[in-house]
Amino acid sequence: MTFSLISPVFADGQPIPQKYTRFGENLFPPLKWTGTPEATQSFALIVEDPDAVSGLFRHCSIINIPGSWTELPQAVDTGPECGIKFIRNDFGNARYDGPQPPSGTGVHRYRFRLAALDAANLSIPDDVGAAEAWERACKHLIGEAEIVGTYEG
């Protein structure tokens, strides 16, 4: 079975509903996955905007998602932690911050990338940002799934 990532609130390549953006309620959108690779001990997630005016911009980073999980619920960043760890995003917040593209910059793509890892628990200090955390997580990569949502400011 192929490792795949979906969201019940937007299809791959389609617009992210406003309530999941900083123009709306800024809620983390629910995500579900199937086909977890064998030997997966944990997952890491990063949400990136490759179309940002300043270059690649990271909206969310999570590590230590248990390998037995098959989903992240809506607003997971505001609920009980359950051992997952949010890493500081490019806004400077250790949580999800949704799309907020500047007006007139066209449609932006938001890549939700889920990495299956062969390590159960990554020890990443709080002062490490999303880019470095993803780089460290990918040293343990055994599979990756992705869904892309779009948004235009």
MARKE-67838 format. One record per residue: chain; x, y, z of N, C-alpha, C in turn; residue in one letter. Coordinates in steps of 0.1 Angstrom, whole numbers, always signed. Layout:
REM MARKE-67838
  kette     nu     nv     nw    cau    cav    caw     cu     cv     cw  rest
      A      X      Y      Z      X      Y      Z      X      Y      Z     a
...
//
This chain:
REM MARKE-67838
  kette     nu     nv     nw    cau    cav    caw     cu     cv     cw  rest
      A     +8    -12     +0     +0     +0     +0     +9    +12     +0     m
      A     +5    +22     -8    +13    +35     -9    +10    +43     +3     t
      A    +21    +49     +9    +20    +59    +20    +13    +72    +14     f
      A     +1    +75    +19     -5    +87    +14    -12    +95    +25     s
      A    -13   +108    +22    -18   +118    +31    -30   +125    +25     l
      A    -41   +126    +33    -53   +133    +28    -58   +143    +39     i
      A    -66   +152    +35    -74   +160    +45    -88   +159    +41     s
      A    -97   +157    +51   -111   +157    +49   -117   +171    +45     p
      A   -109   +182    +46   -114   +195    +44   -109   +201    +31     v
      A   -100   +195    +24    -95   +200    +11    -89   +189     +3     f
      A    -91   +188    -10    -85   +178    -18    -71   +183    -23     a
      A    -62   +173    -27    -49   +177    -31    -50   +187    -43     d
      A    -43   +198    -42    -43   +208    -53    -54   +217    -52     g
      A    -63   +216    -42    -75   +225    -41    -73   +235    -30     q
      A    -82   +245    -30    -81   +256    -20    -84   +251     -5     p
      A    -76   +256     +4    -78   +254    +18    -89   +263    +23     i
      A    -99   +258    +30   -110   +267    +34   -105   +278    +44     p
      A   -111   +289    +43   -106   +301    +50   -105   +299    +65     q
      A   -113   +291    +71   -112   +289    +86    -99   +283    +90     k
      A    -91   +277    +81    -78   +271    +83    -67   +281    +80     y
      A    -70   +294    +78    -60   +304    +74    -60   +314    +85     t
      A    -49   +323    +84    -48   +334    +94    -59   +345    +91     r
      A    -66   +344    +80    -77   +353    +77    -90   +348    +83     f
      A    -90   +336    +87   -101   +330    +94    -99   +326   +108     g
      A   -101   +314   +112   -100   +310   +126    -86   +304   +129     e
      A    -77   +303   +118    -64   +298   +120    -63   +284   +126     n
      A    -73   +276   +123    -73   +262   +128    -64   +253   +120     l
      A    -57   +244   +127    -50   +233   +120    -60   +224   +113     f
      A    -58   +222   +100    -67   +213    +93    -65   +198    +96     p
      A    -76   +191    +97    -74   +176   +100    -67   +169    +89     p
      A    -58   +160    +93    -51   +152    +83    -52   +137    +86     l
      A    -52   +129    +76    -53   +114    +78    -43   +108    +68     k
      A    -37    +96    +73    -28    +89    +64    -30    +74    +64     w
      A    -26    +68    +54    -27    +53    +52    -14    +48    +46     t
      A    -12    +35    +47     +0    +29    +41    +13    +32    +49     g
      A    +12    +34    +62    +24    +37    +70    +35    +26    +67     t
      A    +47    +31    +63    +58    +21    +61    +61    +13    +73     p
      A    +65     +0    +70    +69     -9    +81    +81     -2    +88     e
      A    +82     -5   +101    +93     +0   +109    +92    +15   +113     a
      A    +80    +21   +110    +78    +35   +114    +77    +35   +129     t
      A    +84    +44   +135    +84    +45   +150    +77    +59   +154     q
      A    +78    +69   +145    +72    +82   +147    +71    +89   +134     s
      A    +64   +100   +134    +62   +109   +122    +67   +123   +126     f
      A    +70   +130   +115    +73   +145   +116    +64   +151   +105     a
      A    +60   +163   +107    +52   +170    +97    +57   +184    +96     l
      A    +58   +189    +83    +61   +203    +81    +51   +208    +71     i
      A    +47   +221    +72    +38   +228    +63    +46   +239    +57     v
      A    +48   +239    +44    +56   +249    +38    +49   +257    +26     e
      A    +52   +269    +25    +47   +277    +13    +59   +280     +4     d
      A    +61   +273     -7    +72   +276    -16    +70   +288    -24     p
      A    +58   +294    -24    +55   +306    -32    +56   +319    -24     d
      A    +61   +318    -12    +62   +330     -4    +71   +340    -10     a
      A    +68   +353     -9    +76   +364    -15    +91   +363    -10     v
      A    +93   +360     +3   +106   +359     +9   +113   +346     +6     s
      A   +107   +337     -1   +113   +323     -3   +105   +313     +5     g
      A   +110   +301     +6   +103   +290    +13   +100   +295    +27     l
      A    +87   +294    +31    +82   +298    +44    +75   +287    +51     f
      A    +79   +284    +63    +74   +273    +71    +63   +277    +81     r
      A    +51   +271    +79    +39   +275    +87    +37   +266    +99     h
      A    +43   +254    +99    +41   +245   +110    +51   +234   +109     c
      A    +56   +229   +121    +65   +218   +122    +61   +210   +135     s
      A    +59   +197   +133    +56   +189   +145    +65   +177   +144     i
      A    +71   +173   +156    +79   +160   +157    +72   +152   +168     i
      A    +77   +139   +168    +73   +130   +179    +58   +126   +178     n
      A    +53   +126   +166    +39   +121   +164    +40   +105   +165     i
      A    +33    +99   +174    +35    +84   +176    +33    +76   +163     p
      A    +41    +66   +161    +41    +58   +149    +28    +50   +147     g
      A    +20    +49   +158     +7    +42   +157     -4    +51   +153     s
      A     -2    +64   +152    -13    +73   +148    -15    +72   +133     w
      A    -27    +75   +129    -31    +76   +115    -38    +89   +112     t
      A    -38    +98   +121    -44   +111   +118    -40   +122   +129     e
      A    -41   +134   +124    -40   +146   +133    -53   +153   +133     l
      A    -60   +155   +144    -73   +161   +144    -73   +176   +141     p
      A    -84   +182   +137    -85   +196   +136    -81   +203   +149     q
      A    -73   +214   +148    -69   +222   +160    -60   +214   +169     a
      A    -52   +204   +164    -44   +196   +173    -34   +204   +181     v
      A    -31   +216   +176    -21   +224   +184    -28   +231   +196     d
      A    -41   +231   +197    -47   +237   +209    -53   +227   +218     t
      A    -51   +214   +215    -56   +203   +224    -45   +197   +233     g
      A    -48   +186   +240    -38   +180   +248    -27   +175   +239     p
      A    -14   +176   +244     -3   +174   +236     -1   +159   +232     e
      A     -3   +150   +241     -2   +135   +238    +13   +132   +233     c
      A    +22   +140   +238    +36   +137   +235    +42   +143   +222     g
      A    +33   +149   +214    +38   +155   +201    +44   +169   +205     i
      A    +54   +173   +197    +61   +186   +200    +60   +195   +188     k
      A    +55   +207   +190    +55   +217   +179    +68   +225   +180     f
      A    +73   +227   +168    +86   +234   +167    +83   +248   +162     i
      A    +91   +258   +165    +89   +272   +161    +88   +273   +146     r
      A    +77   +279   +141    +76   +281   +127    +82   +295   +123     n
      A    +81   +298   +110    +88   +311   +105    +81   +323   +110     d
      A    +69   +322   +116    +63   +334   +123    +69   +335   +137     f
      A    +76   +325   +141    +82   +325   +155    +73   +318   +165     g
      A    +63   +311   +161    +53   +305   +170    +55   +289   +170     n
      A    +54   +283   +181    +54   +268   +182    +40   +263   +181     a
      A    +34   +265   +170    +20   +260   +167    +18   +261   +152     r
      A     +6   +258   +148     +2   +260   +134     -2   +274   +131     y
      A     +3   +280   +121     -1   +293   +116     -5   +291   +101     d
      A    -17   +293    +98    -22   +290    +84    -18   +300    +74     g
      A    -22   +298    +62    -19   +307    +51    -23   +322    +54     p
      A    -15   +331    +49    -17   +345    +50     -9   +352    +39     q
      A    -11   +348    +26     -3   +354    +16     -7   +369    +14     p
      A     +3   +377    +11     +0   +391     +8     -9   +393     -4     p
      A    -18   +402     -4    -27   +405    -15    -19   +408    -27     s
      A    -24   +403    -39    -17   +406    -51     -5   +396    -54     g
      A     -3   +386    -46     +8   +377    -49     +4   +364    -55     t
      A     -9   +364    -59    -14   +352    -66    -17   +340    -57     g
      A    -19   +329    -63    -22   +316    -56     -9   +311    -50     v
      A     -9   +307    -37     +2   +301    -30     -1   +286    -28     h
      A     +9   +278    -29     +7   +264    -26    +12   +261    -11     r
      A     +5   +253     -4     +9   +249     +9    +11   +234    +10     y
      A    +24   +230    +11    +28   +216    +11    +28   +211    +25     r
      A    +19   +201    +28    +18   +194    +41    +26   +181    +38     f
      A    +38   +180    +44    +47   +169    +42    +48   +160    +55     r
      A    +44   +148    +54    +45   +139    +65    +56   +129    +63     l
      A    +66   +128    +73    +77   +119    +72    +75   +108    +82     a
      A    +76    +96    +77    +77    +84    +85    +91    +82    +89     a
      A    +94    +80   +102   +107    +80   +107   +110    +66   +114     l
      A   +123    +63   +114   +127    +50   +121   +132    +53   +136     d
      A   +129    +65   +141   +132    +69   +155   +119    +72   +162     a
      A   +118    +67   +174   +106    +69   +182   +105    +83   +188     a
      A   +116    +89   +191   +116   +102   +198   +128   +110   +194     n
      A   +125   +122   +188   +136   +131   +185   +138   +141   +196     l
      A   +150   +143   +200   +153   +153   +210   +158   +166   +203     s
      A   +149   +175   +201   +152   +187   +194   +150   +199   +203     i
      A   +160   +207   +206   +158   +218   +215   +148   +228   +211     p
      A   +142   +236   +220   +132   +245   +218   +136   +257   +209     d
      A   +149   +260   +209   +154   +271   +201   +156   +268   +186     d
      A   +154   +255   +182   +156   +251   +168   +143   +254   +161     v
      A   +145   +260   +149   +133   +263   +140   +129   +252   +132     g
      A   +118   +254   +124   +112   +244   +116   +121   +238   +106     a
      A   +129   +246    +99   +138   +241    +88   +148   +232    +94     a
      A   +155   +235   +105   +165   +226   +110   +159   +214   +116     e
      A   +147   +215   +123   +140   +203   +128   +137   +193   +117     a
      A   +132   +198   +106   +129   +189    +95   +141   +183    +89     w
      A   +152   +190    +88   +165   +185    +84   +169   +173    +93     e
      A   +168   +176   +106   +172   +165   +116   +163   +153   +115     r
      A   +150   +156   +113   +141   +144   +113   +143   +136   +100     a
      A   +147   +142    +89   +148   +135    +76   +161   +126    +77     c
      A   +169   +127    +87   +180   +118    +88   +175   +104    +92     k
      A   +162   +103    +96   +156    +91   +100   +145    +87    +91     h
      A   +144    +93    +79   +133    +91    +70   +133    +77    +64     l
      A   +120    +71    +64   +118    +59    +57   +107    +60    +47     i
      A   +100    +71    +47    +89    +73    +38    +83    +87    +39     g
      A    +77    +92    +29    +71   +106    +29    +58   +106    +21     e
      A    +48   +113    +27    +36   +115    +20    +33   +130    +20     a
      A    +25   +134    +10    +23   +149     +9     +9   +152     +3     e
      A     +4   +163     +8     -8   +168     +2     -6   +183     +0     i
      A    -11   +189    -10     -9   +203    -13    -22   +210    -13     v
      A    -24   +221     -5    -35   +229     -6    -31   +243    -11     g
      A    -41   +250    -16    -38   +264    -22    -46   +274    -14     t
      A    -41   +287    -16    -48   +298    -10    -43   +311    -17     y
      A    -52   +320    -19    -49   +333    -25    -55   +344    -16     e
      A    -46   +353    -12    -50   +364     -3    -58   +374     -9     g
//
